[in-house]
Amino acid sequence: MISFLFCSLVSAGAGLSVPPSAPVPLEPVSKYEELRKFIGGVGESGEYQEIHSLLVYHYGRMVGEKYFFGNADYIDFSDGVKRISVPDRKQWLESDPHYVASINKSITALVTGIWLEEQGRDVSQALAPLLPRYKNYFSDPQKSEISVHHVLSMQAGFLWDEWDSDDLINLWKSKDFATYLLEKENYGPGKEWRYNSAVLNLLYEAIQGTLSEPLDQWAEQRLYRPLGITNFYWDVQPNGIAEASARLSLLPRDMMKLGVLILQRGQWEGEQIVPSLWIQQMCSIQAKGSAGSYGYGIWPRKLSGYSVCTAEGDGGQYIYVIEEKELVVVMTQGNYLQWPLYRHQSENILFRLLELLDSPKPDF
């Protein structure tokens, strides 16, 4: 387990360092007054349930940021993926890392893009040669064909039901995530979309085998540190390799940085952190399934007439990126295991924000 308790805040995308105790300065543009009134009322109106934070970045500036009073519930993975209710509610603060659930899958895609470029590999890279420890499982011709593309697009081909069976529960109880997955029947990669949290962890084990240092340290140096992300909690798999699918907590402001990184096609303060083409691939439709279109660790959606690159996690954790509007919206919620409630209300909030921003670019 890795926990960093020092926080150095950087205004998203603007390169403006501010002391940890100081608020991120908001733009005093009149067009944002109604937007800020709406944001301020989200947590108190009673219209929405368990919104913990809401941040809006527009045309290169943070234009709204609010933290709310809410629950401190959490998910217990070791005892059947159960929601644990905490009696005492809390005032969420900008200094509180928030559990982001499957937004970690989007981060895994970012990390993978950096790794592919650094090692001169392609998304068609097969996992089997990188996992010699499991060569007996890869003697299966179906499993031997699984590539990075198949994993990140949720088309690895395993017989797996994330939402309506005990597969996920049994995964978290397992002492060996890779073996638990590889023992599953595989009907051929690329044939069908199936959401699968285990395959991302298998990918991280494959990547780890190519590195000379622990993957978490490697990723910190190449993604987290350049963005000034230092205050986070990142759990590990039973094998000690960083968790790739969930079990990650971030500051909402740092979620915003990741959204701005995607908006700027992998660039941060003049440095290309993630390849631009890779960001485009992440946000492009790579597969279609029962839950909608899927990219690489990202949900490409059409909302209110806009193309939206969406990172999302259970309970209502969202990073919405709308390139056409130069807009990033970050939201955290405490509605764990309550889909579709958290999705419906998050999209309702996004629609309201878009209505308030539906005017020409402001003259700053």
N, C-alpha and C positions, 0 to 999 in steps of 0.2 A: 504494500500500500504506500502511496506517495502522497504527501500533503505539504503544500507550500502555503505558508501563512503570511508571507510578505506580499504587499500589493503595491505595484507601481502603475498608476492609471494613466492611460494615454487617450486623449479624446479621439474617438474612432475616425480614422482616415485623415485627420487634420494634422497629426504629428505634434500636437500641443500637449506637453507634459504638465500635469497638475499635481499638487500635493495630494496624498491619499485622503486627507480630511476635507478637501475642497470639492464643491460640486462641479460637474462638468458644465461649463457656461452654455446657456441656451441662447439661440439667436433671437434678438428682440424685434423680429419682423411681425408686423401687425397681422399678416395673413395667418399666422400660427396661433393667434389668441384663442380662436374657437377650438382648434385642435387640442390645445393644452387644457381648455375647460373640459373637453370630452374625456381626455386621458385622466384628468384628476377625478372625474366622476365615475370612472369604470369600476373602481373598487368599492364605492359607497352607494351607488344607485340601486343596488339589489337586482339589477338586470342580469348581472354576470356572477358566476360562482367561482370563488377561490382563484381570482387573478392575483398573482403575487408581484408581478412587475410588467411594465409596458414601456418600451423605448422606441423612439422614431428618429431615423436619420434620413435627411432629405437634401438632395443637391449639395452633398459634401459637408453637411453640418448636422449635429445633434439638435433636433428642434423640439423634442419632448421626452421626458423621463420621469417616471413615477413608480414608487414602491408602496405596497399595500399591506394591510393587516390580514393575516390568513393562517392556515394550518401549517403544521410542521410534520405532517405525515410522511412516511417513507415506505419503500418496498423492501421486504425481507426476502432475499433470493434463496437463502439456504433452507427455508422452511416452506417451499411450495409457491414462491412468487406471490406472497401475500402482502396486502396493504396493512401497515401498522398505524393505527390512529394514535396520535399524541394528544393527551388531554389539553395541554396548554397551547394556546395560539400565540402568534408572535407578529411583531412588526418587521416585515422584511426590509432590509437595508441594502444599499448599493455595495456594501462590504461583505454581504453574505453570498458565498457560492451556493448555487441552486442546482439540484439534481436535473440533468438534461436528458436522461434515458437514451433513446436511439438517435439523438443528435450526434452521439458518439460515432454512429455509422457514417455520417457525413464527414466527420473529422478523419475517420479511417480512410475514406476515399481521398481526402486531401493529402494525408500522409503517404498513401500509396502512389499518388501522382508524383510526389517529390521523389520517392524511392525509384519509380520506373525511370524517371529522367536521369537521376544520379547514376544508376547502374546500366543505363543504355538498354533497358528492357522494354518490351511492348506489352500492351494489355492482353495480348493473346498468349502471354507466358503461361505455360502449364505449371500447376502446383506440384505435381508428382516429383519432378527432379529436385525440387527444393525441400522435399520432405522424405529423405531416405529412411528415416526411422519407421515410416509407415508403408514401406515398399510392398509388403504382403497385401495390403488393402488396394494399392494401386495396380496390382496385377489384374484387377477387374478392368477390362477395356473401357467401360463407361466412366469409371472414376479417374482413370488415367488421363482422360481428355479434359478434365475440369481446369479452366483457365482463370486468370485474374478477372477477365471480362465476365465470366459466368458467375463468379462469386459476388462481385460488386453490383451486378444487375439482378441478383437473386434468381439465377437460372442454373444453379449448380446441379440440379437433377435428383437430389436426395428425396426419398419418401419422408416428408416432414410436414407437420401441421402446427404452426406457431401458435394459433389462436384457439383452436377447438380440440386440442388433444393435450396430453401430458408431456409432449416432447420438450418444451421449454422448461417445464418444472424439473424434469429428469436431467436435463442438461446442467442446470445450476446445482443440482445435487451431486453430479458426477465429479470424480476426482481427476478425470482425464477427458477434457472436452473433445479433443481430436478423435480419440478412440471411440467415444460415444457416438460421434457423428459418422465416422468412417465405417462403423459396423452396420449403419443403415443401408437398406437397399437403394440402389441408384438406377434410375430408368433412362439416364442419358442427359448430359448437360445441354442447355440451349433449347430444350423442347417445351418447357413450361416455366412460368414465373411462380415461385413459392417463397414467401418471406421466411428468412431463416437466419436467426441470430448466431447460430453455431459456425456458419461458414466464414464469417468475418474473423472470428477468433482463429480458425484454421489458417486463414490468410496471414494473420500476424505471426503465427508460428513459422510459416514459410519465409516471411520477410526476415524474421529474427535470425534464421539460419544463414542469411547472407551478410549479416552485420558483425562488426568486431566489437560492438558495445551493446548494452541492453537497449531494446527498441524504444522504451520510454525516454531514455536519455537522448537517443538519436533524434526522436521526434521533437523533443523539447528544444533542442538546439536549432532545428531547421524550421519549425512552425511556431511553437509557443513563444520562445524567447524573442524572435524578431518582431512579434506583435505585442510584446510587453505583457504576455499572459503568464503570471507567476503565482496567482492565488487560486489554486484548484485542487481537487481531490480526484485521483485516478486510481482505480482499483486494478488488481491483476487477476489473471486466470490461475487455476491451481498449479500450473507449471511455472508460475512466476513471470510469464510474459504479459505485457500490458493488455488490459481488456479492450476489445475492439467494437463491441456492440452496445454496451450500456455502462452502468456503474461509473459514471463520470459526473462531477459537479463543477460548474463554472460560474464566474460572476456574469450577470446579464450584460454588463458593459463589455466583457470579453466575448460573449456570444455575438455582440454587435460587431466587434472587430472581425470576427470570422465572416459575418455577413458582408461587411464592407470589402473584405478580401475577395469574396466571390463576386461582388458587384464590380470590383476593379479588375476582374479576370486574373486574379492571382498576384496582383501587384500591391505592395505596401510601402509607402514612403519612398517611392522610386526604385524599389528593389523587387524583382520578380521572384516571389516566394514559391509560388506554385505555377507550373507552366500554363500559359493562357489557353492553349488548345485543350488541356486537360479539364479546366473549369468548364469550357463549352461542352465537353463530352459528359461531364458529371451532370450538367443541367439539361442535357438532351435526352429524349426518350430512347432508352435502350431495350425496354421490354414493357409489355402491357399485361396486367393481371387483374384479379378480382377486386383489388383495392385501388386500381387506377394505374396511370403510367408511372414508370420508374426509370431513373437514370443510373448513376453510380453513387449509391448512398444518398440520393436526393429524389424528391418527388417533384417532377416538372408538372405544374398544374396550370389550368386556365381559370382565373378568378376575376370576376367583374370585367371581363374583356381583356385582361392583361396576362401575359406569360409570366408565371411566378416560379422561381427556383426555391423550393421549400425544404428546409431541414426540420425534422419534427421528431418529438419523443413523447412517450406515454405520459399521460397526466396533463398534457397541454403545453409542452415546451416547443417553441417555434422560432425559427429564423426565416422570415419571408424576404426574398430579394426580388425586386422588380426593376430590371435594368431600364426599361422604357421610361420609368418615373424617377430613376436615380434614387430609389427608395429602399431602405431596409427597415423592417419592423421586427423587434424582438419581444417575445412574450414568455413569461413563465407562469405556470399554474400549479395547483395542488390537487387536481382532479384525477388522481391515479386510478387506473383500471376502469375509467368511466368514459370510454369511447362509445358512442360518437358525441357525447355532451361537449367534451373539450374542443373537439374539432369544429362543431357547429358554432360555438360561441367565439372561438378564435377567428373564424372566417367572418362572422358578423362584425367583430371589432375591426378587422382589416377593411371590410367594405365601407364601414363608417369613416375610417381614416382616409380612404381613397376619395370618398365624397368631399371631405373637408379639404383635401389637397388637389381637387380637380380644378386647377386654374393654372395659368402660365407660370413658368419658372420665375420666382421672385427676383427683383432687382436688389441684390444685397449691396 
